[in-house]
């Protein structure tokens, strides 16, 4: 029944730094942008919200898409202090497969991206977690093709 995951959606208070991060640093491209004002009943029903107004941007790199939402209405609760820990219930992180995790890590560190630690070697995968401009966790991984993991597609 399910063919694949099409996209992951992230709500943000400011589209600009998020688009800059995902496009500028991770190589995604904006493929669509849409905005709506209160009164779009179908959107409100799907989201189980009332009187929504937002801008949505769809980003794509290869078969992977990320949808970013900046809501004008309803008002958002202020973000709590500090970073959301990865053991909190809900989506914990997005993972990006890279050909050279050390090079990707260094390029992003040089651009000011925060990471939990340098890439770690787990035998069949080398990986690290970082934070996007809103504090969401992403993973960079390099699969080595050893038993237990499929080799990265070329």
FIKEDO-900377 format. One record per residue (C-alpha): x, y, z; residue in one letter. Coordinates in Angstrom, 1 decimal, always signed. Example, Ala and Ser with C-alpha at 12.3 -4.5 7.8 and 13.67 -1.06 7.14 Angstrom:
2
<east=+12.3&north=-4.5&up=+7.8&lumfi=a>
<east=+13.7&north=-1.1&up=+7.1&lumfi=s>
END
This chain:
154
<east=+0.0&north=+0.0&up=+0.0&lumfi=x>
<east=+2.6&north=+2.6&up=+1.0&lumfi=x>
<east=+5.2&north=+3.3&up=-1.7&lumfi=x>
<east=+7.5&north=+5.6&up=+0.1&lumfi=x>
<east=+7.8&north=+8.6&up=+2.4&lumfi=x>
<east=+7.2&north=+11.7&up=+0.3&lumfi=x>
<east=+8.0&north=+14.5&up=+2.7&lumfi=x>
<east=+8.6&north=+15.5&up=+6.3&lumfi=x>
<east=+6.9&north=+18.8&up=+7.4&lumfi=x>
<east=+8.4&north=+21.3&up=+9.9&lumfi=x>
<east=+6.6&north=+24.3&up=+11.3&lumfi=x>
<east=+8.8&north=+27.3&up=+11.8&lumfi=x>
<east=+8.5&north=+30.9&up=+13.0&lumfi=x>
<east=+10.7&north=+32.2&up=+10.1&lumfi=x>
<east=+10.9&north=+30.6&up=+6.7&lumfi=x>
<east=+14.0&north=+32.5&up=+5.5&lumfi=x>
<east=+16.7&north=+30.9&up=+7.8&lumfi=x>
<east=+15.1&north=+27.5&up=+7.4&lumfi=x>
<east=+15.1&north=+27.8&up=+3.6&lumfi=x>
<east=+18.7&north=+29.1&up=+3.7&lumfi=x>
<east=+19.8&north=+26.2&up=+5.8&lumfi=x>
<east=+18.1&north=+23.4&up=+3.9&lumfi=x>
<east=+18.8&north=+24.8&up=+0.5&lumfi=x>
<east=+22.1&north=+26.6&up=+1.0&lumfi=x>
<east=+23.8&north=+24.0&up=+3.2&lumfi=x>
<east=+22.0&north=+20.8&up=+2.4&lumfi=x>
<east=+21.4&north=+21.3&up=-1.3&lumfi=x>
<east=+17.6&north=+21.2&up=-1.4&lumfi=x>
<east=+15.7&north=+23.3&up=-4.0&lumfi=x>
<east=+12.5&north=+25.1&up=-3.6&lumfi=x>
<east=+9.9&north=+23.5&up=-5.9&lumfi=x>
<east=+6.7&north=+25.2&up=-4.7&lumfi=x>
<east=+5.5&north=+27.9&up=-2.5&lumfi=x>
<east=+1.9&north=+28.6&up=-1.5&lumfi=x>
<east=+0.1&north=+30.9&up=+0.9&lumfi=x>
<east=-3.4&north=+31.1&up=+2.2&lumfi=x>
<east=-5.6&north=+33.3&up=+4.4&lumfi=x>
<east=-8.3&north=+32.3&up=+6.9&lumfi=x>
<east=-11.3&north=+30.8&up=+5.3&lumfi=x>
<east=-9.7&north=+27.8&up=+3.5&lumfi=x>
<east=-12.1&north=+25.2&up=+5.0&lumfi=x>
<east=-10.4&north=+22.2&up=+3.4&lumfi=x>
<east=-7.0&north=+23.1&up=+4.8&lumfi=x>
<east=-8.5&north=+23.8&up=+8.2&lumfi=x>
<east=-10.2&north=+20.4&up=+8.2&lumfi=x>
<east=-7.1&north=+18.5&up=+7.2&lumfi=x>
<east=-5.1&north=+20.3&up=+9.9&lumfi=x>
<east=-7.8&north=+20.1&up=+12.5&lumfi=x>
<east=-7.4&north=+23.8&up=+13.1&lumfi=x>
<east=-9.6&north=+26.9&up=+12.7&lumfi=x>
<east=-9.0&north=+30.0&up=+10.6&lumfi=x>
<east=-5.4&north=+29.0&up=+9.5&lumfi=x>
<east=-3.2&north=+31.3&up=+7.5&lumfi=x>
<east=+0.2&north=+30.3&up=+6.5&lumfi=x>
<east=+2.9&north=+30.1&up=+3.9&lumfi=x>
<east=+4.1&north=+26.6&up=+2.9&lumfi=x>
<east=+7.3&north=+25.9&up=+1.0&lumfi=x>
<east=+8.2&north=+22.5&up=-0.5&lumfi=x>
<east=+11.9&north=+21.7&up=-0.9&lumfi=x>
<east=+13.3&north=+18.7&up=-2.8&lumfi=x>
<east=+16.6&north=+17.0&up=-3.2&lumfi=x>
<east=+16.5&north=+13.8&up=-5.2&lumfi=x>
<east=+13.5&north=+11.8&up=-3.9&lumfi=x>
<east=+13.5&north=+13.5&up=-0.6&lumfi=x>
<east=+11.1&north=+16.4&up=+0.2&lumfi=x>
<east=+10.8&north=+18.7&up=+3.2&lumfi=x>
<east=+7.8&north=+21.0&up=+3.6&lumfi=x>
<east=+8.2&north=+24.1&up=+5.7&lumfi=x>
<east=+5.2&north=+25.9&up=+7.2&lumfi=x>
<east=+5.2&north=+29.5&up=+8.6&lumfi=x>
<east=+1.8&north=+30.0&up=+10.3&lumfi=x>
<east=+0.4&north=+33.5&up=+10.7&lumfi=x>
<east=-2.8&north=+32.1&up=+12.4&lumfi=x>
<east=-3.5&north=+30.6&up=+14.8&lumfi=x>
<east=-1.0&north=+32.2&up=+17.1&lumfi=x>
<east=+1.8&north=+30.0&up=+18.1&lumfi=x>
<east=+2.8&north=+29.2&up=+21.6&lumfi=x>
<east=+6.3&north=+30.6&up=+22.3&lumfi=x>
<east=+9.1&north=+28.1&up=+21.9&lumfi=x>
<east=+10.3&north=+26.7&up=+25.2&lumfi=x>
<east=+13.9&north=+27.5&up=+26.3&lumfi=x>
<east=+16.7&north=+25.3&up=+25.1&lumfi=x>
<east=+16.8&north=+22.5&up=+22.6&lumfi=x>
<east=+14.1&north=+19.8&up=+22.4&lumfi=x>
<east=+15.7&north=+16.6&up=+23.6&lumfi=x>
<east=+15.7&north=+13.7&up=+21.2&lumfi=x>
<east=+14.0&north=+11.4&up=+23.7&lumfi=x>
<east=+10.8&north=+13.5&up=+23.9&lumfi=x>
<east=+7.8&north=+11.8&up=+22.3&lumfi=x>
<east=+7.3&north=+12.7&up=+18.6&lumfi=x>
<east=+9.7&north=+12.9&up=+15.6&lumfi=x>
<east=+13.2&north=+12.8&up=+17.0&lumfi=x>
<east=+15.2&north=+13.7&up=+13.8&lumfi=x>
<east=+15.6&north=+13.7&up=+10.1&lumfi=x>
<east=+18.5&north=+11.7&up=+8.6&lumfi=x>
<east=+20.5&north=+12.6&up=+5.5&lumfi=x>
<east=+22.7&north=+10.0&up=+3.9&lumfi=x>
<east=+26.0&north=+11.6&up=+2.7&lumfi=x>
<east=+29.0&north=+10.3&up=+0.7&lumfi=x>
<east=+31.6&north=+11.8&up=+3.1&lumfi=x>
<east=+30.3&north=+12.6&up=+6.6&lumfi=x>
<east=+33.5&north=+14.3&up=+7.7&lumfi=x>
<east=+33.5&north=+16.7&up=+4.8&lumfi=x>
<east=+29.8&north=+17.5&up=+5.2&lumfi=x>
<east=+30.2&north=+18.0&up=+8.9&lumfi=x>
<east=+33.2&north=+20.3&up=+8.5&lumfi=x>
<east=+31.5&north=+22.4&up=+5.8&lumfi=x>
<east=+28.5&north=+22.9&up=+8.0&lumfi=x>
<east=+30.6&north=+23.6&up=+11.1&lumfi=x>
<east=+32.4&north=+26.3&up=+9.1&lumfi=x>
<east=+29.0&north=+27.8&up=+8.3&lumfi=x>
<east=+28.1&north=+28.0&up=+12.0&lumfi=x>
<east=+25.9&north=+24.9&up=+12.3&lumfi=x>
<east=+25.7&north=+23.4&up=+15.8&lumfi=x>
<east=+26.4&north=+19.7&up=+16.2&lumfi=x>
<east=+26.2&north=+17.5&up=+19.3&lumfi=x>
<east=+29.7&north=+16.0&up=+18.5&lumfi=x>
<east=+31.9&north=+15.2&up=+15.5&lumfi=x>
<east=+31.0&north=+12.1&up=+13.4&lumfi=x>
<east=+31.2&north=+8.9&up=+15.4&lumfi=x>
<east=+32.2&north=+5.5&up=+14.0&lumfi=x>
<east=+29.6&north=+2.7&up=+14.7&lumfi=x>
<east=+31.3&north=+0.1&up=+12.4&lumfi=x>
<east=+28.7&north=+0.0&up=+9.6&lumfi=x>
<east=+27.8&north=+3.7&up=+9.8&lumfi=x>
<east=+29.5&north=+7.0&up=+10.7&lumfi=x>
<east=+27.1&north=+9.5&up=+12.0&lumfi=x>
<east=+26.4&north=+12.7&up=+14.0&lumfi=x>
<east=+23.5&north=+14.8&up=+15.0&lumfi=x>
<east=+23.2&north=+18.6&up=+14.4&lumfi=x>
<east=+20.6&north=+21.3&up=+14.9&lumfi=x>
<east=+18.8&north=+23.4&up=+12.2&lumfi=x>
<east=+18.2&north=+27.1&up=+12.8&lumfi=x>
<east=+15.0&north=+26.3&up=+14.8&lumfi=x>
<east=+16.8&north=+23.6&up=+16.9&lumfi=x>
<east=+15.3&north=+20.6&up=+15.1&lumfi=x>
<east=+17.7&north=+17.6&up=+15.1&lumfi=x>
<east=+19.1&north=+16.3&up=+11.9&lumfi=x>
<east=+21.5&north=+13.4&up=+11.4&lumfi=x>
<east=+24.3&north=+13.1&up=+8.8&lumfi=x>
<east=+25.2&north=+9.5&up=+8.1&lumfi=x>
<east=+27.7&north=+7.8&up=+5.9&lumfi=x>
<east=+26.9&north=+4.1&up=+5.4&lumfi=x>
<east=+30.0&north=+2.0&up=+5.0&lumfi=x>
<east=+28.3&north=-1.0&up=+3.3&lumfi=x>
<east=+29.3&north=-3.4&up=+6.1&lumfi=x>
<east=+26.8&north=-6.0&up=+7.3&lumfi=x>
<east=+23.7&north=-4.6&up=+8.9&lumfi=x>
<east=+23.2&north=-1.6&up=+6.6&lumfi=x>
<east=+22.6&north=-1.3&up=+2.9&lumfi=x>
<east=+25.2&north=+0.6&up=+1.0&lumfi=x>
<east=+24.4&north=+4.2&up=+0.1&lumfi=x>
<east=+22.8&north=+4.6&up=-3.4&lumfi=x>
<east=+25.2&north=+6.2&up=-5.8&lumfi=x>
END
